[in-house]
Amino acid sequence: MQVVLEARNLYRFYHANEEEVLALRDVSICVQSGEMVAIVGPSGSGKSTLLACLAGTDEPTGGAVHVDGKRMTRRPEAERARIRAETIGFLMQSDNLIEHWTVEENMLFPMQLGSRRDPKRIRALLDALGLIHRRHAYPGQLSGGESARAGLAVALAGDPKIVLADEPTAEVDAETENWVLELLDNYCQGGGALVVATHSRTIAKKASRTIRLLDGKIVSDD
């Protein structure tokens, strides 16, 4: 297996008025192809902050992140965006779809950023997620479960080497969770790497490894 993502000694400080919040404390993580790594912990433990630092949408105060052998940290935003487009599928808790684009157009965007265009892959992903009949729908026309599945389709559209997913099954029903989990499992079996922040016990049980965060620190990794 190949190391797809490596983060070493990540720290993230925030300042709120005169107070300093330590969101990440010396966090190190290594993820290989084919792995599904679950990040668990109570709300406020640093899960979303960690994913943002790994994706390069937030800059850690200290430490370094490498994705597919390329350094993500301390680079201009344009370079980080290029690395994301080439290697990362990022699924946030919300706002994964551009409102004035259809589901299919949203999926085409990461493909074009990565210089790919594969209509067959779009159709296969939408079919697997039960969204083929909604490919021309706009985000405002989707239900909550459909939006969650469409966001996952966008994250996977460019066939990234790693997917970073923040609570992909939050506030969805059991059937949608099973659809999402099956697709993520198939992605990992095909050699993709996955880091998923989750409160779902179902996802945590399916994961290759589970990393538990508490107050910004890793307290277990097994």
SERO-4910 file (N, C-alpha, C, O; in steps of 0.05 Angstrom, whole numbers):
BEGIN
 pado doro    nc1    nc2    nc3   cac1   cac2   cac3    cc1    cc2    cc3    oc1    oc2    oc3
  Met    A     17    -24      0      0      0      0     17     25      0     40     25      9
  Gln    A      7     46    -10     21     71    -13     11     92      7    -14     94     11
  Val    A     29    107     18     21    129     36     10    152     19     23    162      1
  Val    A    -15    159     24    -29    180      8    -29    206     23    -26    227     11
  Leu    A    -31    205     49    -32    229     66    -16    225     91    -18    205    104
  Glu    A      0    246     98     15    245    123     15    273    135     23    293    123
  Ala    A      7    274    160      7    299    175     25    294    200     22    274    214
  Arg    A     42    313    205     61    310    228     58    334    247     61    357    239
  Asn    A     54    328    272     55    348    294     39    373    288     49    395    291
  Leu    A     13    369    281     -4    391    275    -13    405    301    -23    392    320
  Tyr    A    -11    431    301    -22    449    321    -40    469    307    -34    479    285
  Arg    A    -62    476    321    -79    498    310    -89    515    333   -104    505    350
  Phe    A    -80    540    333    -89    559    354   -109    578    342   -106    587    319
  Tyr    A   -129    585    357   -148    606    349   -148    628    371   -144    621    395
  His    A   -152    652    364   -154    674    383   -182    686    383   -191    695    362
  Ala    A   -195    686    405   -221    698    408   -219    720    429   -217    714    453
  Asn    A   -219    745    420   -214    767    438   -187    763    452   -167    762    438
  Glu    A   -187    761    478   -161    757    492   -156    728    499   -135    722    511
  Glu    A   -174    710    491   -171    682    497   -157    667    474   -161    675    450
  Glu    A   -142    647    480   -129    630    460   -141    602    462   -141    589    483
  Val    A   -151    592    439   -163    565    438   -144    547    423   -136    552    400
  Leu    A   -137    525    436   -119    505    424   -136    483    412   -144    465    426
  Ala    A   -141    485    385   -160    466    373   -146    440    366   -159    419    366
  Leu    A   -120    440    359   -105    416    353    -79    417    369    -66    437    370
  Arg    A    -72    394    381    -48    393    397    -31    369    388    -36    346    395
  Asp    A    -10    374    373     10    354    365     -3    330    353      2    307    361
  Val    A    -20    334    332    -34    312    319    -18    302    295    -10    318    278
  Ser    A    -13    276    295      1    264    272    -16    241    262    -27    225    277
  Ile    A    -18    238    235    -34    217    223    -22    210    197    -12    226    182
  Cys    A    -23    184    190    -13    173    165    -35    155    154    -45    138    168
  Val    A    -42    160    128    -64    144    116    -53    132     90    -41    146     73
  Gln    A    -58    106     86    -50     92     62    -73     86     44    -96     87     52
  Ser    A    -67     81     19    -87     74      0   -102     49      9    -91     30     21
  Gly    A   -129     49      5   -145     27     14   -155     29     43   -172     13     51
  Glu    A   -145     48     58   -153     51     86   -178     69     89   -181     89     75
  Met    A   -195     61    108   -217     78    116   -211     85    146   -213     68    163
  Val    A   -204    110    151   -197    119    177   -220    137    188   -226    157    177
  Ala    A   -231    128    211   -252    144    224   -240    161    246   -225    152    262
  Ile    A   -248    187    245   -240    206    266   -264    210    284   -285    220    275
  Val    A   -262    202    309   -285    204    327   -278    221    351   -254    226    356
  Gly    A   -298    230    366   -294    246    390   -318    264    393   -334    268    375
  Pro    A   -321    275    417   -344    293    422   -343    319    406   -322    326    395
  Ser    A   -365    332    404   -366    358    390   -346    377    403   -344    378    428
  Gly    A   -331    391    386   -310    409    397   -283    397    402   -265    409    413
  Ser    A   -280    371    394   -255    357    400   -234    363    379   -211    356    383
  Gly    A   -241    376    356   -222    383    336   -224    368    310   -207    370    292
  Lys    A   -246    352    307   -248    335    283   -250    352    257   -235    347    238
  Ser    A   -268    372    257   -271    388    233   -246    405    227   -238    409    204
  Thr    A   -233    415    249   -209    430    245   -187    413    233   -172    422    215
  Leu    A   -185    388    242   -165    370    231   -170    366    201   -151    367    185
  Leu    A   -195    360    193   -200    356    165   -194    380    148   -183    378    126
  Ala    A   -201    404    158   -195    429    144   -165    433    140   -156    442    119
  Cys    A   -149    426    160   -120    428    157   -109    407    138    -91    413    122
  Leu    A   -120    383    138   -112    363    119   -118    370     90   -103    365     72
  Ala    A   -142    383     87   -150    391     60   -137    417     50   -139    423     27
  Gly    A   -124    431     68   -111    456     60   -130    480     59   -123    501     48
  Thr    A   -155    476     69   -173    499     70   -168    516     95   -179    538     98
  Asp    A   -152    505    114   -143    519    137   -114    514    141   -104    492    134
  Glu    A    -99    533    151    -70    530    154    -64    524    183    -70    540    201
  Pro    A    -51    501    189    -43    496    217    -23    516    227     -7    527    212
  Thr    A    -24    522    253     -5    540    265     23    528    266     43    542    263
  Gly    A     24    501    269     49    487    268     45    460    256     23    449    256
  Gly    A     67    448    247     66    422    235     64    423    204     64    445    193
  Ala    A     62    400    192     62    398    162     43    376    153     40    356    166
  Val    A     31    381    129     14    361    116     25    356     88     31    375     73
  His    A     28    330     81     36    322     54     14    305     43      4    286     56
  Val    A      6    310     18    -15    295      5     -3    284    -21      6    300    -38
  Asp    A     -3    258    -24      9    245    -48     37    255    -53     45    259    -76
  Gly    A     52    258    -31     80    266    -33     84    296    -37    107    305    -38
  Lys    A     63    312    -38     66    340    -42     59    355    -16     39    349     -3
  Arg    A     75    375     -9     70    390     15     46    409     11     46    424     -8
  Met    A     26    406     29      3    423     27      6    449     44     -4    470     36
  Thr    A     19    447     66     22    470     84     41    491     75     61    485     60
  Arg    A     35    516     83     52    539     77     58    541     47     81    545     39
  Arg    A     37    539     32     38    545      3     17    566     -3     -2    568     12
  Pro    A     20    580    -25     -1    599    -33    -27    584    -38    -27    561    -46
  Glu    A    -49    598    -34    -75    585    -37    -78    573    -65    -91    551    -68
  Ala    A    -68    586    -86    -71    575   -113    -58    547   -115    -68    530   -129
  Glu    A    -35    544   -102    -21    518   -104    -36    497    -87    -38    474    -95
  Arg    A    -47    505    -64    -62    486    -48    -87    478    -63    -95    455    -62
  Ala    A   -100    497    -77   -124    490    -92   -118    471   -114   -133    453   -120
  Arg    A    -94    474   -127    -86    455   -148    -82    427   -137    -91    408   -149
  Ile    A    -69    425   -114    -65    399   -101    -92    386    -94    -96    362    -98
  Arg    A   -110    402    -83   -136    392    -76   -150    381   -101   -161    359   -101
  Ala    A   -149    397   -123   -163    388   -147   -152    362   -159   -166    346   -170
  Glu    A   -125    359   -155   -112    335   -167   -115    310   -150   -114    288   -161
  Thr    A   -118    313   -124   -116    290   -106   -138    286    -85   -141    264    -75
  Ile    A   -153    307    -79   -171    306    -56   -200    310    -64   -207    327    -80
  Gly    A   -218    293    -53   -246    298    -53   -254    306    -25   -249    292     -6
  Phe    A   -267    330    -22   -272    341      4   -303    344      8   -316    358     -7
  Leu    A   -313    330     27   -342    331     33   -345    344     60   -338    333     81
  Met    A   -356    369     60   -360    384     84   -388    377     96   -403    362     84
  Gln    A   -393    388    120   -419    382    133   -442    394    117   -465    384    118
  Ser    A   -437    416    103   -458    429     87   -445    446     65   -420    447     63
  Asp    A   -461    458     48   -452    475     26   -432    461      8   -412    473      0
  Asn    A   -439    436      0   -422    421    -19   -430    426    -48   -416    418    -66
  Leu    A   -453    439    -52   -463    442    -79   -465    472    -85   -474    488    -69
  Ile    A   -459    479   -110   -462    507   -119   -491    510   -128   -500    495   -145
  Glu    A   -505    529   -117   -534    531   -119   -544    535   -148   -565    524   -155
  His    A   -529    549   -165   -539    555   -192   -530    534   -212   -533    538   -236
  Trp    A   -519    512   -203   -512    490   -221   -529    465   -214   -536    461   -191
  Thr    A   -534    449   -234   -548    424   -230   -529    404   -216   -505    409   -213
  Val    A   -540    382   -207   -524    361   -194   -502    352   -214   -479    350   -206
  Glu    A   -509    347   -239   -489    339   -258   -468    360   -263   -444    353   -266
  Glu    A   -476    385   -264   -457    407   -268   -438    409   -245   -414    415   -248
  Asn    A   -448    405   -220   -431    405   -196   -410    383   -198   -388    387   -189
  Met    A   -418    360   -208   -399    338   -210   -378    343   -232   -355    334   -229
  Leu    A   -386    357   -253   -366    363   -274   -344    382   -265   -322    381   -275
  Phe    A   -351    399   -246   -331    420   -237   -305    408   -227   -284    415   -237
  Pro    A   -306    389   -207   -280    378   -198   -266    362   -219   -242    360   -219
  Met    A   -282    350   -237   -269    335   -259   -253    354   -277   -231    348   -285
  Gln    A   -265    377   -283   -251    396   -300   -226    408   -286   -206    414   -299
  Leu    A   -228    412   -260   -205    423   -245   -182    403   -247   -159    411   -248
  Gly    A   -188    378   -246   -168    357   -248   -163    348   -276   -150    327   -281
  Ser    A   -172    364   -296   -168    358   -325   -180    330   -332   -168    316   -348
  Arg    A   -203    324   -320   -217    299   -327   -245    306   -336   -257    326   -327
  Arg    A   -256    289   -352   -285    291   -360   -294    263   -367   -286    253   -388
  Asp    A   -311    252   -351   -319    224   -354   -349    221   -349   -357    215   -327
  Pro    A   -365    224   -370   -394    222   -367   -403    195   -356   -422    193   -342
  Lys    A   -388    173   -363   -395    147   -353   -392    145   -323   -408    132   -310
  Arg    A   -371    158   -313   -367    158   -283   -389    174   -270   -399    165   -248
  Ile    A   -397    196   -281   -419    211   -269   -444    194   -268   -457    194   -247
  Arg    A   -451    181   -289   -475    165   -290   -473    141   -270   -492    135   -256
  Ala    A   -449    129   -268   -446    106   -250   -449    115   -220   -462    101   -205
  Leu    A   -438    138   -213   -440    148   -186   -468    155   -179   -478    148   -158
  Leu    A   -482    169   -197   -510    177   -192   -528    153   -190   -546    152   -174
  Asp    A   -522    133   -207   -538    108   -206   -534     94   -179   -553     84   -167
  Ala    A   -509     92   -170   -503     79   -145   -516     92   -121   -522     80   -101
  Leu    A   -519    119   -123   -531    134   -101   -561    139   -104   -573    154    -89
  Gly    A   -573    127   -125   -601    131   -129   -609    159   -137   -631    168   -131
  Leu    A   -591    172   -152   -596    200   -160   -597    204   -190   -597    227   -199
  Ile    A   -597    183   -205   -596    186   -234   -619    203   -245   -616    218   -264
  His    A   -642    201   -232   -665    216   -241   -664    245   -231   -682    261   -239
  Arg    A   -644    252   -215   -642    279   -204   -618    294   -215   -610    315   -205
  Arg    A   -606    283   -236   -581    295   -246   -584    323   -257   -565    338   -257
  His    A   -608    330   -266   -613    357   -276   -626    375   -256   -634    397   -262
  Ala    A   -629    365   -231   -641    381   -210   -621    401   -198   -597    396   -198
  Tyr    A   -631    424   -188   -614    443   -174   -615    437   -144   -634    425   -135
  Pro    A   -594    445   -130   -593    439   -101   -618    446    -86   -626    432    -68
  Gly    A   -631    469    -92   -655    477    -78   -678    459    -83   -698    461    -68
  Gln    A   -677    442   -102   -698    423   -109   -694    396    -96   -711    378    -99
  Leu    A   -671    392    -81   -665    366    -69   -674    364    -41   -675    385    -26
  Ser    A   -681    340    -32   -686    335     -4   -660    334     12   -638    335     -1
  Gly    A   -661    333     38   -637    332     54   -620    308     48   -595    310     45
  Gly    A   -633    284     45   -618    260     39   -606    261     11   -584    251      7
  Glu    A   -621    272     -8   -611    275    -35   -587    294    -36   -568    289    -51
  Ser    A   -588    315    -21   -565    334    -20   -540    321     -9   -518    325    -19
  Ala    A   -544    304     12   -521    290     24   -508    271      4   -484    270      1
  Arg    A   -525    257    -11   -515    238    -31   -502    253    -54   -482    244    -65
  Ala    A   -514    275    -63   -503    291    -84   -476    303    -77   -458    303    -93
  Gly    A   -473    312    -52   -447    322    -42   -426    300    -44   -403    306    -51
  Leu    A   -433    276    -37   -414    253    -38   -407    248    -67   -384    242    -73
  Ala    A   -427    249    -85   -421    245   -113   -401    265   -124   -384    258   -140
  Val    A   -404    290   -115   -385    311   -124   -357    305   -113   -337    308   -127
  Ala    A   -355    297    -87   -329    291    -75   -315    268    -90   -290    267    -91
  Leu    A   -330    249   -100   -319    225   -113   -316    229   -143   -303    213   -157
  Ala    A   -327    250   -154   -329    253   -184   -302    252   -197   -299    240   -218
  Gly    A   -282    266   -186   -256    268   -199   -238    244   -194   -215    245   -201
  Asp    A   -249    222   -182   -234    198   -176   -209    205   -160   -186    199   -168
  Pro    A   -212    219   -137   -189    228   -121   -175    205   -108   -185    184   -104
  Lys    A   -150    211   -101   -134    191    -86   -143    188    -57   -139    167    -45
  Ile    A   -154    210    -46   -163    210    -19   -188    227    -17   -191    248    -29
  Val    A   -207    217      0   -231    232      6   -231    240     35   -226    223     53
  Leu    A   -236    265     41   -239    275     69   -268    282     73   -278    300     59
  Ala    A   -281    268     91   -310    272     94   -317    279    122   -309    266    141
  Asp    A   -331    301    125   -339    312    151   -368    305    157   -386    318    145
  Glu    A   -373    286    174   -400    277    181   -418    272    156   -438    285    153
  Pro    A   -410    253    139   -424    248    114   -452    237    118   -469    238    100
  Thr    A   -458    226    142   -485    214    146   -500    229    168   -520    218    178
  Ala    A   -492    253    175   -506    268    196   -534    275    185   -537    284    162
  Glu    A   -553    272    202   -581    280    196   -592    267    170   -608    279    156
  Val    A   -584    242    165   -597    227    143   -609    201    154   -601    193    176
  Asp    A   -627    189    140   -640    165    150   -622    141    146   -600    143    134
  Ala    A   -630    118    157   -614     94    157   -609     84    128   -587     74    122
  Glu    A   -628     87    111   -625     78     83   -603     94     69   -586     83     55
  Thr    A   -604    121     72   -584    138     60   -557    132     72   -537    131     57
  Glu    A   -555    128     98   -529    121    110   -517     96     98   -493     94     93
  Asn    A   -534     76     94   -525     51     82   -515     55     53   -494     44     45
  Trp    A   -529     72     38   -520     78     11   -492     92     11   -474     85     -4
  Val    A   -490    112     29   -465    126     31   -442    108     40   -420    109     28
  Leu    A   -447     91     60   -426     74     70   -418     53     49   -394     47     47
  Glu    A   -437     43     34   -430     23     13   -412     35     -8   -393     23    -17
  Leu    A   -419     60    -17   -403     73    -37   -375     79    -27   -355     76    -41
  Leu    A   -373     89     -2   -346     95      9   -330     69     13   -306     69      8
  Asp    A   -343     48     21   -329     22     24   -319     12     -3   -296      3     -5
  Asn    A   -335     15    -24   -326      7    -51   -303     24    -61   -285     14    -74
  Tyr    A   -304     50    -54   -282     68    -61   -256     59    -48   -235     59    -62
  Cys    A   -257     52    -23   -232     43     -9   -223     15    -20   -199     11    -23
  Gln    A   -241     -2    -26   -234    -28    -37   -221    -25    -64   -204    -42    -72
  Gly    A   -228     -3    -78   -215      2   -104   -188     16   -102   -176     24   -122
  Gly    A   -178     20    -77   -152     32    -73   -153     61    -63   -132     73    -58
  Gly    A   -177     73    -60   -178    100    -50   -173    101    -20   -177     81     -6
  Ala    A   -165    124    -10   -161    128     19   -183    147     29   -191    165     15
  Leu    A   -192    141     53   -214    157     64   -208    164     93   -200    148    109
  Val    A   -212    190    100   -212    199    127   -239    212    132   -247    231    119
  Val    A   -254    201    152   -281    210    156   -285    217    186   -281    201    203
  Ala    A   -293    242    190   -300    251    217   -329    244    221   -347    251    205
  Thr    A   -335    230    243   -362    219    246   -370    214    275   -353    209    292
  His    A   -396    216    280   -408    206    305   -422    179    301   -432    168    320
  Ser    A   -422    170    276   -436    145    269   -420    120    278   -398    116    270
  Arg    A   -433    104    295   -420     79    304   -418     60    281   -400     44    279
  Thr    A   -437     61    262   -437     43    239   -412     48    222   -399     29    214
  Ile    A   -406     74    217   -382     80    201   -357     73    217   -338     61    205
  Ala    A   -356     79    243   -333     73    259   -327     43    259   -303     35    259
  Lys    A   -348     26    261   -344     -3    261   -333    -13    234   -318    -32    233
  Lys    A   -341      1    212   -332     -8    186   -303      1    180   -290    -10    162
  Ala    A   -293     21    194   -267     33    188   -244     13    193   -246     -4    210
  Ser    A   -222     17    178   -198      1    183   -185      9    209   -175     -8    224
  Arg    A   -186     35    215   -175     46    240   -194     67    251   -208     80    236
  Thr    A   -193     70    277   -208     92    290   -190    109    307   -177     98    325
  Ile    A   -189    134    301   -173    153    316   -192    170    333   -210    182    323
  Arg    A   -187    170    359   -204    186    377   -190    211    385   -168    211    395
  Leu    A   -204    234    382   -194    260    390   -209    269    415   -233    264    419
  Leu    A   -194    282    433   -206    294    456   -190    319    462   -166    319    466
  Asp    A   -204    342    463   -191    368    468   -168    373    449   -147    383    457
  Gly    A   -171    365    423   -151    370    403   -128    351    403   -109    355    387
  Lys    A   -128    330    420   -106    311    420   -116    283    413   -139    276    418
  Ile    A    -98    267    401   -104    239    396   -101    224    421    -79    223    433
  Val    A   -122    211    430   -120    195    455   -120    165    449   -112    149    466
  Ser    A   -127    157    424   -124    129    416   -124    128    385   -136    144    372
  Asp    A   -110    107    375   -108    102    346   -106     72    342    -84     61    345
  Asp    A   -129     59    336   -128     30    333   -149     20    314   -151     -4    309
***
